[in-house]
Amino acid sequence: MYVLLLVLFLVMSLQMVMGYFQVKTYRQEMGKLRGTGIVGLGHTKAGWTKKGKILILSYKPSTDRVISCKVMKGITVFAKFKDVHDYDGMTLEEVRQKGLDEDAAEFKHRRKKHPYDAGEYSKKKGALIQAIEAIEGRMERERNQSENPVDLHGEAMKQAEAKKGGQLEGPLQSQV
């Protein structure tokens, strides 16, 4: 009985250590792409019949081109990121069309009942589509922020003064 528990403990410890190395690899790859443009991340989960996938896509809005793409596929902690040059130099719309084609092929049975909807938040989308939607969401947030800039320093100073007087005001009120 104790031998079985010891073996179970060792296997779980090994998985934990290997998971640590996989997360470390993921962080390194994200770090490499961070300065290149807007980075989008997409993933699909593994199942009994298919491998999981993590896709990192880097897009530069000033040139309207995809800079780089990395994909990790596999079901074990030994999977590594590989450079995918299929999307390099393509516009976001061209990559979106490829992503929709991949999504339709990957989820063909699901798409018969539930067609693709960009507005729907769902984990049942292809990794490429998720990465593109993440990039578009980031660009939308940046656009909204530039249209309605918030002076965080000024707001923080106002709140500090108001706090001294016992009153709170401004958009940062809920954060104090």
C-alpha positions in Angstrom: 0.0 0.0 0.0 2.8 2.4 0.9 4.7 1.6 -2.2 1.6 2.5 -4.3 1.3 5.8 -2.5 5.0 6.5 -3.0 4.8 5.8 -6.7 1.7 8.0 -7.0 3.5 10.8 -5.2 6.6 10.5 -7.4 4.5 10.5 -10.6 2.6 13.6 -9.5 5.9 15.3 -8.5 7.4 14.5 -11.8 4.4 16.0 -13.6 4.6 19.1 -11.5 8.3 19.6 -12.3 7.7 19.0 -16.1 4.7 21.4 -16.0 7.0 24.0 -14.5 9.4 23.7 -17.4 6.6 23.9 -19.9 5.3 27.2 -18.3 8.9 28.5 -18.3 9.2 27.8 -22.0 5.8 29.5 -22.7 6.9 32.6 -20.8 10.2 32.7 -22.7 8.4 32.6 -26.1 5.9 35.2 -25.1 8.8 37.4 -23.9 10.5 37.0 -27.3 7.4 38.2 -29.2 6.4 41.0 -26.8 8.4 43.8 -28.3 7.5 43.0 -31.9 3.9 44.2 -32.0 0.5 43.3 -30.5 0.6 39.7 -29.4 -2.5 37.5 -29.5 -2.9 34.1 -27.9 -5.2 31.3 -28.8 -5.5 27.7 -27.6 -7.5 24.6 -28.1 -7.7 21.9 -25.5 -6.6 18.3 -26.1 -9.0 15.5 -26.0 -9.1 11.8 -26.6 -8.9 12.2 -30.3 -6.9 15.4 -30.9 -3.9 17.2 -29.6 -4.0 20.5 -27.8 -2.6 23.6 -29.4 -1.3 27.0 -28.1 -0.8 29.6 -30.8 1.0 33.0 -30.3 0.5 35.5 -33.1 2.4 38.9 -33.3 0.9 41.7 -35.4 2.2 45.1 -36.2 -0.6 47.6 -36.8 1.6 50.3 -38.4 2.4 47.9 -41.3 -0.9 45.9 -41.1 1.2 42.7 -41.2 1.7 39.6 -39.1 5.2 39.6 -37.9 5.5 36.1 -36.4 3.6 33.0 -35.3 4.6 30.3 -32.9 2.6 27.1 -32.3 2.9 24.4 -29.6 1.1 21.2 -30.4 1.0 18.0 -28.3 -0.4 16.1 -25.4 2.7 15.9 -23.3 4.9 18.3 -21.5 7.6 17.6 -24.0 5.9 19.7 -26.7 7.9 22.7 -27.8 7.0 25.9 -29.7 7.8 25.9 -33.4 7.9 28.9 -35.7 5.2 28.9 -38.3 5.9 31.1 -41.3 2.6 30.5 -43.1 1.1 33.8 -41.8 4.2 36.0 -41.9 3.6 39.2 -44.0 -0.1 38.6 -44.3 -2.7 41.2 -43.3 -5.0 40.5 -40.3 -8.0 40.0 -42.7 -6.1 37.4 -44.7 -5.1 35.6 -41.5 -8.7 35.8 -40.3 -9.9 34.1 -43.5 -7.4 31.3 -43.0 -8.4 31.0 -39.4 -12.1 30.7 -40.3 -11.2 28.0 -42.8 -9.2 26.1 -40.1 -12.0 26.6 -37.6 -14.6 25.3 -40.0 -12.4 22.2 -40.6 -11.6 21.6 -36.9 -15.1 22.1 -35.6 -17.1 20.9 -38.6 -19.7 19.0 -36.6 -20.2 21.9 -34.1 -20.4 24.5 -36.9 -23.4 22.7 -38.4 -25.5 23.6 -35.3 -23.6 26.7 -34.1 -22.2 28.8 -36.9 -19.2 31.0 -36.1 -20.1 34.2 -34.3 -17.3 36.8 -33.7 -19.3 38.4 -30.9 -19.8 35.1 -28.9 -17.2 34.3 -26.3 -16.6 30.6 -26.6 -13.7 28.2 -26.0 -15.0 26.3 -29.0 -13.1 28.4 -31.5 -9.9 27.6 -33.3 -6.6 28.8 -31.8 -5.9 31.2 -34.7 -9.3 32.8 -34.5 -8.9 33.3 -30.7 -5.5 35.0 -31.3 -6.9 37.3 -34.0 -9.8 38.2 -31.7 -7.4 38.9 -28.9 -5.4 41.3 -31.2 -8.5 43.0 -32.3 -9.7 43.4 -28.7 -6.4 45.0 -27.7 -6.5 47.4 -30.7 -10.1 48.3 -29.8 -9.1 49.0 -26.1 -6.2 51.2 -27.3 -8.4 53.1 -29.7 -11.0 53.7 -27.0 -8.3 54.8 -24.6 -6.9 57.3 -27.1 -10.3 58.7 -27.8 -11.2 59.0 -24.1 -7.8 59.4 -22.3 -7.8 59.1 -18.6 -5.1 61.0 -16.6 -4.4 58.3 -14.0 -1.8 60.4 -12.2 -4.2 63.4 -12.0 -7.0 61.2 -10.8 -4.8 59.6 -8.2 -3.7 63.0 -7.0 -7.3 64.2 -6.7 -8.3 61.1 -4.8 -5.4 61.5 -2.4 -6.5 65.1 -1.7 -10.1 64.0 -1.4 -9.1 61.2 1.0 -7.4 63.6 3.3 -10.6 65.5 3.4 -12.6 62.3 3.9 -14.3 62.3 0.5 -13.7 60.1 -2.5 -14.5 61.0 -6.1 -13.5 60.2 -9.7 -13.3 57.0 -11.7 -10.7 55.4 -9.4 -13.2 55.6 -6.5 -14.0 51.9 -6.6 -10.3 51.0 -6.5 -9.6 52.6 -3.1 
